[in-house]
Amino acid sequence: MMSSLGVIGQVASDGLIGNAALAPVSELITKVLVLVRDTIHAAKDVIYDQESLRELSKYLENIRPILTELNNKNVRETQTIRQSLGILERELKAAKNVIDTCSQKSKFYLLLNCRNIVKQLQDITREIGHALSLLPLSALDVSLAIRQKTDKLCKDMQNAEFKAAVAEEEIVDKIESGIRERHTDSVYANKLLLQIAKVVGVPTDTSALKQEYEEFKRDMEDTILRKKNEAEALQMEQIIGLLRCADVASSAKERDKIYYEKRLSLGSHSLPPLQSFYCPISREVMEDPVEISSCQTFDRSSIERWFAEGHTTCPMTNQVLISKELRPNIILRRSIEEWKDRNTMVTIASLKPNLDSDEEQTVLYALNELLRLSEEKEKHRQWIGAEGYICILVGLLGRNKPLIRNRTLALLCSLIKDNSHNKVKIAEVDHAIDFIVRSLARDIGEGMKAVELLLELSKDMAVCEQIGKGQGCILLLVTMSNSDNPKAAKDAKEVLENLPYSEHNVVQMAQANYFKPLIQNLREDLSVQGSFLRFERLGKSSVRPADSQNS
């Protein structure tokens, strides 16, 4: 008799899949063995290693010797055996299909669908265990060891519980929470993408994240187009909406275009709130509307305070409540948020003419309003940048009005908080760095705001390279690093640390008696001969003991 491996190779190469209803039992067993082998091999090709795939492969490895012994016996055909093999074939094909699909998807897609994948593999494993239990091994000529092993394997597989890894579950929970809470800011999306990347082992640099996100987006769009599973397609659309806010998901121009098109459709006047937006208790627009058992809606903080005071009735109907359960009124909350967003966009656009005013108070009013909105939400910072304010604000730094300059510096610093696009926009404005540097040389209050702004800008590598080129910037930063003001000195030192140690910067720092970069380069044995010789020509080759403290 041909060995089982030989038969498997023969079936695999010749494609002997005959009609299951007519094929001999021995051929069906061999066919199932081929499927077992192929499924195990396919699981190894999935780019994202999942515990559930390893567990399934382990179970299938334990099935092999059972089927191999049956294949080597002259098994008498019965309806039960044929039924068992039929279920095994069906479920192994289903497992192979799941695994093949996984092997074609991105790591992000696999993580975000981990619960669905795990559930499918668990159900398949239990069905395979059920199929094995149908084999009448006690009536077949198989060893006692095989029967005992099969009994245990059947029980284990039928009771198998597959779970996603804890880190995967945490990510999925955050996504579901983000969808429920309607997070639409880049800070949340950026942090979420970084966490996903770390869990699946993707590098966290911008280019790698962007590539993985694009692959993930294609996978999700394919799922939505196929719509084989309506629930999964809806989930994919919600996830796309959540992660679309991440920096790698779109360029600054794309975001600005989306904002501007929406803003132009809104008109130029704010809309008053609808009556349903008001909380019946506080008489103010609700922040977190929730519904109680009487089907009335209140702001969460107001109704919680009502219950805390000992009330057991509805504030509106005086009806005795059957419970104090609070159910989020998601539809109303979305309506309130959309109304707020609409009015905020209109307000942002309406403040722009104020900044051209010759009246200082008019300009300060606009700056204060913009600063308030910028501090409220990250998406407001994006909208202010998209509205074209950055260039106008940089221009205000050239005004001979200290209060305006101070408020402008504070606003610019707020606008670039967790917003790389706005940082780039500042750097793209002609002489922007020079305007900021001039503020370093003014009074300590304005200087502190200027160095705080430079510190935020220096955290972006593309922008950081321009800071050292600002006229007199490094000299002023070194001077401020020795300031009596602890915060100003600390911020100035951090900016100097963030600047790239290019030849130009190293020489400029050494000229200002800040020798740390030069000494560090010498210690690391880098190619600094050019810098050192140039430094000598400038008459700065000797380091005074007092100056060495800066190193």
C-alpha positions as CSV (number, residue, x, y, z in Angstrom):
1,M,0.0,0.0,0.0
2,M,1.2,3.5,-0.8
3,S,2.3,5.5,2.3
4,S,-0.1,8.2,3.4
5,L,2.4,11.0,2.5
6,G,2.7,9.4,-1.0
7,V,-1.0,9.3,-1.4
8,I,-1.4,12.9,-0.3
9,G,1.3,14.0,-2.8
10,Q,-0.5,12.0,-5.5
11,V,-3.9,13.6,-4.7
12,A,-2.5,17.0,-4.4
13,S,-0.6,16.8,-7.7
14,D,-3.3,15.0,-9.7
15,G,-6.2,17.1,-8.2
16,L,-8.2,14.0,-7.3
17,I,-11.2,15.6,-5.7
18,G,-14.0,13.3,-6.8
19,N,-17.7,13.6,-5.9
20,A,-17.9,13.3,-2.1
21,A,-21.0,11.1,-2.4
22,L,-19.3,8.6,-4.7
23,A,-15.6,8.6,-3.7
24,P,-14.3,5.7,-1.6
25,V,-13.8,6.5,2.1
26,S,-10.0,6.0,1.7
27,E,-9.9,8.8,-0.9
28,L,-12.0,11.1,1.3
29,I,-9.6,10.5,4.2
30,T,-6.6,11.3,2.0
31,K,-8.4,14.5,0.8
32,V,-9.0,15.6,4.3
33,L,-5.3,15.0,5.1
34,V,-4.3,17.2,2.2
35,L,-6.6,19.9,3.5
36,V,-5.1,19.6,7.0
37,R,-1.6,19.9,5.6
38,D,-2.5,22.9,3.4
39,T,-4.3,24.7,6.2
40,I,-1.3,24.3,8.6
41,H,1.1,25.6,5.9
42,A,-1.2,28.5,5.0
43,A,-1.4,29.6,8.7
44,K,2.3,30.1,8.7
45,D,2.1,32.6,5.8
46,V,-0.1,35.1,7.6
47,I,2.0,38.2,8.2
48,Y,0.5,39.0,11.6
49,D,1.0,36.2,14.1
50,Q,-2.2,35.5,15.9
51,E,-2.5,33.1,18.9
52,S,-5.8,31.7,17.5
53,L,-4.0,30.5,14.3
54,R,-1.4,28.8,16.3
55,E,-4.0,27.1,18.5
56,L,-5.9,25.8,15.4
57,S,-2.6,24.6,13.8
58,K,-1.8,22.7,17.0
59,Y,-5.2,21.0,16.9
60,L,-4.8,20.1,13.3
61,E,-1.3,18.6,13.9
62,N,-2.9,16.3,16.5
63,I,-5.6,15.2,14.0
64,R,-3.0,14.1,11.5
65,P,-1.9,10.8,13.2
66,I,-5.6,9.9,13.7
67,L,-6.5,10.3,10.1
68,T,-3.2,8.7,9.0
69,E,-4.0,5.5,11.0
70,L,-7.5,5.4,9.5
71,N,-6.0,5.8,6.1
72,N,-3.7,2.9,6.7
73,K,-6.6,0.7,7.7
74,N,-9.2,-1.0,5.5
75,V,-12.0,1.1,7.0
76,R,-15.4,-0.2,6.2
77,E,-17.7,2.5,4.8
78,T,-20.6,3.6,7.0
79,Q,-22.9,6.7,6.8
80,T,-21.5,8.0,10.0
81,I,-17.9,7.9,8.8
82,R,-18.8,9.6,5.5
83,Q,-20.8,12.2,7.5
84,S,-17.8,12.9,9.8
85,L,-15.4,13.2,6.9
86,G,-17.8,15.5,5.1
87,I,-18.0,17.9,8.0
88,L,-14.2,17.8,8.4
89,E,-13.8,18.6,4.7
90,R,-16.3,21.5,4.9
91,E,-14.8,23.0,8.0
92,L,-11.2,22.7,6.9
93,K,-12.1,24.5,3.7
94,A,-13.7,27.2,5.7
95,A,-10.6,27.5,7.9
96,K,-8.4,27.6,4.8
97,N,-10.6,30.3,3.4
98,V,-10.3,32.4,6.6
99,I,-6.5,32.0,6.6
100,D,-6.1,32.8,2.9
101,T,-8.1,35.9,3.4
102,C,-6.0,36.9,6.4
103,S,-2.8,36.3,4.4
104,Q,-4.0,38.9,1.9
105,K,-4.8,41.6,4.4
106,S,-2.7,44.3,6.1
107,K,-1.6,43.9,9.8
108,F,-3.9,46.8,10.8
109,Y,-6.9,45.1,9.2
110,L,-6.2,41.8,10.9
111,L,-5.9,43.5,14.3
112,L,-9.1,45.6,13.9
113,N,-10.9,42.4,12.8
114,C,-9.3,40.2,15.5
115,R,-12.6,39.5,17.3
116,N,-14.4,38.4,14.1
117,I,-11.4,36.3,13.0
118,V,-11.1,34.7,16.4
119,K,-14.8,33.9,16.5
120,Q,-14.7,32.2,13.1
121,L,-11.7,30.1,14.0
122,Q,-13.3,29.1,17.3
123,D,-16.5,28.0,15.6
124,I,-14.6,26.0,13.0
125,T,-12.4,24.3,15.7
126,R,-15.5,23.3,17.6
127,E,-17.2,21.9,14.5
128,I,-14.0,19.9,13.6
129,G,-14.1,18.5,17.2
130,H,-17.7,17.6,16.7
131,A,-16.9,15.8,13.4
132,L,-14.1,13.8,15.0
133,S,-16.5,12.7,17.8
134,L,-18.7,11.1,15.1
135,L,-16.0,8.7,14.1
136,P,-17.0,5.2,15.5
137,L,-13.4,4.4,16.5
138,S,-14.5,1.7,19.0
139,A,-15.9,-0.2,16.1
140,L,-12.9,0.3,13.9
141,D,-9.5,-1.5,14.0
142,V,-7.5,1.3,15.6
143,S,-5.2,1.3,18.6
144,L,-6.4,2.1,22.1
145,A,-3.9,4.9,22.3
146,I,-5.5,6.5,19.2
147,R,-9.0,6.1,20.6
148,Q,-8.0,7.8,23.9
149,K,-6.1,10.6,22.1
150,T,-9.1,11.2,19.8
151,D,-11.6,11.3,22.8
152,K,-9.5,13.9,24.6
153,L,-8.9,15.9,21.4
154,C,-12.7,15.9,20.6
155,K,-13.5,17.3,24.1
156,D,-10.7,19.9,23.9
157,M,-11.8,21.1,20.5
158,Q,-15.5,21.2,21.2
159,N,-14.8,23.3,24.3
160,A,-12.1,25.4,22.7
161,E,-12.2,29.1,23.6
162,F,-10.2,31.4,21.4
163,K,-9.5,34.9,22.6
164,A,-7.7,37.9,21.0
165,A,-4.6,39.1,22.9
166,V,-5.1,41.6,25.7
167,A,-3.3,44.3,23.7
168,E,-5.6,43.6,20.7
169,E,-8.7,43.8,22.9
170,E,-7.6,47.1,24.3
171,I,-7.1,48.6,20.9
172,V,-10.6,47.4,19.7
173,D,-12.2,48.7,22.9
174,K,-10.6,52.1,22.2
175,I,-11.8,52.1,18.6
176,E,-15.3,51.3,19.7
177,S,-15.2,54.0,22.4
178,G,-13.8,56.5,19.9
179,I,-16.7,55.7,17.5
180,R,-19.3,56.0,20.3
181,E,-17.8,59.2,21.6
182,R,-17.4,60.6,18.0
183,H,-13.7,61.5,18.4
184,T,-12.8,63.6,15.4
185,D,-9.5,65.0,16.4
186,S,-6.0,64.1,15.0
187,V,-4.5,63.7,18.5
188,Y,-6.8,60.8,19.3
189,A,-6.3,59.3,15.8
190,N,-2.5,59.7,15.9
191,K,-2.2,58.1,19.3
192,L,-4.5,55.2,18.2
193,L,-2.5,54.6,15.0
194,L,0.8,54.5,17.0
195,Q,-0.7,52.0,19.5
196,I,-1.9,49.8,16.6
197,A,1.5,50.0,15.0
198,K,3.3,48.9,18.2
199,V,1.0,46.0,18.8
200,V,1.3,44.6,15.2
201,G,5.1,45.4,15.0
202,V,5.0,48.1,12.3
203,P,7.6,50.9,12.5
204,T,6.2,54.1,13.9
205,D,7.9,56.5,11.5
206,T,5.6,58.5,9.3
207,S,6.4,56.8,6.0
208,A,5.8,53.3,7.4
209,L,2.6,54.4,9.1
210,K,1.3,56.0,6.0
211,Q,2.1,52.9,3.9
212,E,0.4,50.6,6.4
213,Y,-2.6,52.9,6.7
214,E,-3.0,53.0,2.9
215,E,-3.0,49.2,2.7
216,F,-5.5,49.1,5.6
217,K,-7.7,51.6,3.9
218,R,-7.7,49.6,0.6
219,D,-8.7,46.4,2.6
220,M,-11.5,48.2,4.3
221,E,-12.8,49.8,1.1
222,D,-12.8,46.4,-0.5
223,T,-14.8,45.0,2.4
224,I,-17.3,47.8,2.1
225,L,-17.7,47.3,-1.7
226,R,-18.2,43.5,-1.4
227,K,-20.8,44.1,1.4
228,K,-21.0,40.3,2.1
229,N,-21.4,41.3,5.7
230,E,-23.4,44.4,6.3
231,A,-22.4,44.7,9.9
232,E,-18.7,44.4,9.1
233,A,-19.0,46.9,6.2
234,L,-20.7,49.4,8.6
235,Q,-17.9,48.9,11.2
236,M,-15.3,49.5,8.5
237,E,-16.9,52.8,7.5
238,Q,-16.9,53.9,11.1
239,I,-13.3,53.0,11.6
240,I,-12.3,54.8,8.4
241,G,-14.1,57.9,9.8
242,L,-12.3,57.6,13.1
243,L,-8.7,57.2,11.7
244,R,-9.2,59.6,8.8
245,C,-8.3,62.4,11.3
246,A,-4.7,61.0,11.7
247,D,-1.9,63.0,10.2
248,V,-0.8,60.2,7.9
249,A,-4.4,59.8,6.5
250,S,-4.4,63.0,4.4
251,S,-2.2,65.9,3.5
252,A,-2.7,69.4,4.9
253,K,-4.1,70.6,1.5
254,E,-6.6,67.8,1.4
255,R,-7.8,68.6,4.9
256,D,-8.0,72.3,4.2
257,K,-10.0,71.6,1.1
258,I,-12.5,69.5,3.0
259,Y,-12.9,72.2,5.6
260,Y,-13.2,75.0,3.2
261,E,-15.9,73.3,1.1
262,K,-17.9,72.6,4.2
263,R,-17.5,76.1,5.6
264,L,-18.6,77.7,2.4
265,S,-21.8,75.8,2.5
266,L,-22.8,77.1,5.9
267,G,-23.5,80.7,5.2
268,S,-22.1,83.6,7.3
269,H,-24.5,83.7,10.3
270,S,-24.6,81.6,13.5
271,L,-27.8,79.6,14.2
272,P,-29.5,79.6,17.6
273,P,-29.8,76.3,19.4
274,L,-33.0,74.2,19.0
275,Q,-35.3,74.0,22.0
276,S,-34.5,70.3,22.3
277,F,-30.8,71.1,22.9
278,Y,-31.6,72.7,26.3
279,C,-31.5,70.7,29.5
280,P,-34.9,71.0,31.3
281,I,-33.0,71.3,34.7
282,S,-30.1,73.6,33.9
283,R,-31.8,75.5,31.0
284,E,-28.4,75.4,29.2
285,V,-27.4,73.6,26.1
286,M,-26.5,70.0,27.0
287,E,-23.0,68.6,26.8
288,D,-23.8,65.0,27.4
289,P,-27.5,64.3,26.9
290,V,-28.8,61.1,28.6
291,E,-32.3,59.5,28.7
292,I,-33.8,58.2,31.9
293,S,-36.5,55.5,32.3
294,S,-39.3,58.1,31.8
295,C,-38.0,58.6,28.3
296,Q,-37.0,62.3,29.2
297,T,-33.6,63.6,28.3
298,F,-31.3,65.7,30.6
299,D,-27.7,66.7,30.7
300,R,-25.8,64.0,32.5
301,S,-24.3,66.3,35.2
302,S,-27.8,67.8,36.0
303,I,-29.7,64.6,36.3
304,E,-26.8,63.0,38.3
305,R,-27.0,65.9,40.7
306,W,-30.8,65.5,40.9
307,F,-30.4,61.8,41.9
308,A,-27.6,62.7,44.3
309,E,-30.0,65.0,46.1
310,G,-32.2,62.0,46.9
311,H,-34.9,62.4,44.2
312,T,-36.5,59.2,42.8
313,T,-38.9,60.9,40.4
314,C,-38.6,62.4,36.9
315,P,-38.0,66.2,37.1
316,M,-40.3,66.7,34.2
317,T,-43.2,64.4,34.8
318,N,-42.9,63.6,38.6
319,Q,-43.3,60.0,37.6
320,V,-41.6,57.5,40.0
321,L,-38.7,56.0,38.2
322,I,-38.3,52.3,37.9
323,S,-34.5,52.7,37.8
324,K,-31.8,55.4,37.7
325,E,-30.2,54.0,34.6
326,L,-28.8,56.7,32.2
327,R,-28.8,55.9,28.5
328,P,-26.7,58.2,26.3
329,N,-28.9,60.0,23.7
330,I,-26.4,59.6,20.9
331,I,-28.5,61.1,18.1
332,L,-29.2,64.2,20.1
333,R,-25.6,64.5,21.1
334,R,-24.5,64.3,17.5
335,S,-27.0,67.0,16.5
336,I,-25.7,69.3,19.3
337,E,-22.1,68.7,18.2
338,E,-22.9,69.4,14.6
339,W,-24.7,72.6,15.5
340,K,-21.7,73.7,17.7
341,D,-19.2,72.8,14.9
342,R,-21.2,74.8,12.3
343,N,-21.3,77.9,14.5
344,T,-17.6,77.6,15.4
345,M,-16.7,77.5,11.7
346,V,-18.8,80.5,11.1
347,T,-17.2,82.3,14.1
348,I,-13.7,81.5,13.0
349,A,-14.3,82.9,9.5
350,S,-16.0,86.0,10.9
351,L,-13.0,87.1,13.1
352,K,-10.6,87.5,10.2
353,P,-11.5,91.1,9.3
354,N,-10.9,92.2,13.0
355,L,-7.2,91.4,12.6
356,D,-6.8,94.1,9.9
357,S,-8.2,96.8,12.2
358,D,-6.1,99.7,13.4
359,E,-7.9,99.5,16.8
360,E,-5.8,97.5,19.2
361,Q,-8.8,96.3,21.2
362,T,-10.5,95.0,18.1
363,V,-7.5,93.0,17.2
364,L,-7.0,91.7,20.8
365,Y,-10.7,90.6,20.9
366,A,-10.2,88.5,17.8
367,L,-7.0,87.0,19.1
368,N,-8.6,86.1,22.4
369,E,-11.5,84.5,20.8
370,L,-9.3,82.5,18.4
371,L,-7.1,81.5,21.4
372,R,-10.2,80.3,23.3
373,L,-11.4,78.2,20.4
374,S,-7.9,76.8,19.8
375,E,-7.6,75.7,23.4
376,E,-11.1,74.0,23.3
377,K,-10.5,71.3,20.7
378,E,-7.8,70.1,18.4
379,K,-10.1,70.3,15.4
380,H,-10.5,74.0,16.0
381,R,-6.8,74.4,15.6
382,Q,-7.0,72.6,12.3
383,W,-9.9,74.8,11.2
384,I,-8.1,78.1,12.2
385,G,-5.1,76.9,10.2
386,A,-7.3,76.0,7.2
387,E,-8.9,79.4,7.3
388,G,-5.6,81.0,6.4
389,Y,-4.8,82.7,9.7
390,I,-1.2,81.5,10.1
391,C,0.2,84.0,7.5
392,I,-1.9,86.8,9.1
393,L,-0.7,86.0,12.6
394,V,3.0,85.9,11.6
395,G,2.4,89.4,10.1
396,L,1.0,90.6,13.4
397,L,4.4,89.8,15.0
398,G,5.8,92.8,13.1
399,R,3.5,95.3,14.6
400,N,4.7,97.8,17.1
401,K,2.2,96.7,19.7
402,P,3.5,94.6,22.6
403,L,0.1,93.3,23.7
404,I,-0.8,92.2,20.2
405,R,2.6,90.5,19.7
406,N,2.3,88.7,23.1
407,R,-1.2,87.4,22.3
408,T,-0.2,86.4,18.8
409,L,2.7,84.4,20.1
410,A,0.4,82.6,22.6
411,L,-2.1,81.8,19.8
412,L,0.6,80.5,17.5
413,C,1.9,78.3,20.2
414,S,-1.6,76.9,20.9
415,L,-2.2,76.3,17.2
416,I,0.8,74.1,16.7
417,K,0.1,72.0,19.8
418,D,-0.2,68.4,18.5
419,N,-0.6,69.8,15.0
420,S,2.3,69.2,12.6
421,H,0.5,70.7,9.7
422,N,0.2,74.1,11.4
423,K,3.9,73.9,12.2
424,V,4.8,73.5,8.6
425,K,2.5,76.3,7.7
426,I,4.4,78.7,10.0
427,A,7.7,77.6,8.5
428,E,6.4,78.2,5.0
429,V,5.6,81.9,5.8
430,D,8.5,84.1,4.6
431,H,10.6,85.4,7.5
432,A,8.4,83.7,10.1
433,I,11.3,82.5,12.1
434,D,13.0,85.9,11.9
435,F,9.8,87.6,13.3
436,I,9.8,85.1,16.2
437,V,13.5,85.6,16.9
438,R,13.0,89.4,17.2
439,S,10.6,88.7,20.1
440,L,13.4,86.8,21.9
441,A,15.3,90.0,22.2
442,R,12.4,92.0,23.7
443,D,11.2,92.0,27.3
444,I,11.3,88.7,29.3
445,G,7.5,88.1,29.0
446,E,7.5,88.3,25.2
447,G,10.8,86.4,25.1
448,M,9.4,83.6,27.1
449,K,6.4,83.2,24.7
450,A,8.7,83.3,21.7
451,V,11.1,80.6,23.1
452,E,8.0,78.5,24.0
453,L,6.9,78.8,20.4
454,L,10.3,77.9,19.1
455,L,10.4,74.9,21.4
456,E,7.2,73.5,19.9
457,L,8.4,74.2,16.4
458,S,11.8,72.5,17.1
459,K,10.0,69.2,17.8
460,D,9.3,68.9,14.1
461,M,12.4,67.9,12.3
462,A,11.5,69.6,9.0
463,V,10.8,72.9,10.8
464,C,13.7,72.5,13.2
465,E,16.3,72.9,10.5
466,Q,15.0,76.4,9.7
467,I,15.3,77.7,13.3
468,G,19.1,77.7,13.4
469,K,19.1,79.8,10.2
470,G,17.1,82.6,11.9
471,Q,19.3,85.7,12.1
472,G,20.8,85.9,15.6
473,C,18.6,83.0,16.8
474,I,21.3,80.8,18.3
475,L,23.0,83.7,20.0
476,L,19.8,84.8,21.6
477,L,18.9,81.2,22.6
478,V,22.3,80.8,24.3
479,T,21.8,84.1,26.1
480,M,18.4,83.1,27.3
481,S,19.7,79.6,28.4
482,N,21.7,81.6,31.0
483,S,18.6,83.6,32.1
484,D,17.6,84.0,35.7
485,N,14.1,82.9,34.7
486,P,14.1,79.1,35.2
487,K,11.4,78.3,32.6
488,A,12.9,80.6,29.9
489,A,16.4,79.1,30.5
490,K,15.0,75.5,30.4
491,D,13.1,76.1,27.2
492,A,16.0,77.8,25.5
493,K,18.3,74.8,26.4
494,E,15.8,72.4,25.0
495,V,15.6,74.3,21.7
496,L,19.4,74.2,21.4
497,E,19.3,70.5,22.2
498,N,16.7,69.9,19.4
499,L,18.6,71.8,16.7
500,P,20.5,69.5,14.3
501,Y,24.2,69.5,14.9
502,S,25.1,70.8,11.4
503,E,28.3,72.6,10.8
504,H,26.5,75.9,10.7
505,N,24.8,75.4,14.0
506,V,27.8,74.0,15.8
507,V,29.9,77.0,14.7
508,Q,27.1,79.5,15.7
509,M,26.8,77.9,19.1
510,A,30.5,77.9,19.7
511,Q,30.7,81.5,18.7
512,A,28.1,82.2,21.5
513,N,30.2,80.2,24.0
514,Y,27.9,77.1,23.9
515,F,30.4,74.3,23.3
516,K,28.3,71.2,24.1
517,P,27.6,70.2,20.4
518,L,31.3,70.8,19.4
519,I,32.5,68.7,22.3
520,Q,29.9,66.0,21.6
521,N,30.9,65.8,18.0
522,L,34.6,65.5,18.9
523,R,33.8,62.7,21.4
524,E,31.9,60.8,18.8
525,D,34.8,61.3,16.4
526,L,32.5,62.7,13.7
527,S,33.7,64.7,10.7
528,V,34.0,68.1,12.4
529,Q,37.4,69.1,11.1
530,G,35.8,71.7,8.9
531,S,33.8,73.1,11.8
532,F,36.8,73.1,14.1
533,L,39.1,74.9,11.6
534,R,36.4,77.4,10.8
535,F,36.0,77.9,14.5
536,E,39.7,78.6,14.9
537,R,39.7,81.1,12.1
538,L,37.0,83.0,14.0
539,G,39.4,83.3,16.9
540,K,37.4,81.1,19.2
541,S,39.8,78.1,19.5
542,S,40.4,78.4,23.2
543,V,37.8,77.4,25.7
544,R,37.8,79.4,28.9
545,P,37.1,77.5,32.2
546,A,34.0,79.6,32.8
547,D,32.6,78.9,29.4
548,S,33.1,75.2,29.7
549,Q,30.2,75.1,32.1
550,N,27.9,75.4,29.1
551,S,29.1,72.0,27.9
